[in-house]
Amino acid sequence: MRQRMEGDIEKRIKLPAKIRPHEVRAILKHGVLEVYMPKSEVIKEVDIAVE
C-alpha cells in the first residue's frame, strides 16, 4: 500500500518523559524519519529528616 501526500505534514504527540527541546534532531534518510529526543536531567532525590 502506498500513500501519496503533498504539502506539509504535522503530527503532535504527548511524550511520557520530559525532553531537552533544544537538542531534538530529526533526520529524513531514504524515506525513513529518525527523531532523536534526549531526556532531560532526572531530578535527584533528597532525603529529609523528620523530627
C-alpha positions in Angstrom: 0.0 0.0 0.0 1.4 3.4 -0.9 0.1 6.8 0.0 0.9 10.0 -1.9 0.9 13.2 0.1 1.5 16.7 -0.9 2.4 19.7 1.3 3.4 19.8 4.9 2.7 17.1 7.4 2.3 17.8 11.1 1.9 15.3 13.9 1.7 16.1 17.6 2.1 13.6 20.4 2.4 13.8 24.2 5.7 12.3 25.5 5.9 10.2 28.6 9.1 11.9 29.7 10.5 15.5 29.7 13.0 16.2 27.0 15.6 18.8 26.1 13.8 20.7 23.3 17.0 22.5 22.1 18.7 19.1 21.4 15.9 17.5 19.4 17.1 16.3 16.0 15.2 14.8 13.0 16.8 13.2 10.0 15.0 12.0 6.9 17.1 9.4 5.1 15.9 7.1 2.3 12.2 7.8 3.2 12.7 6.9 6.9 12.3 9.7 9.5 14.5 9.3 12.6 13.8 11.6 15.6 16.2 11.9 18.5 14.8 13.4 21.7 17.3 13.3 24.6 15.7 13.1 28.1 16.1 16.0 30.4 18.1 15.5 33.6 16.5 13.5 36.3 15.8 15.4 39.5 17.9 13.9 42.2 16.1 12.6 45.2 16.6 14.4 48.5 16.4 12.8 52.0 14.6 15.0 54.5 14.8 14.2 58.2 11.5 14.4 60.1 11.8 15.3 63.8 
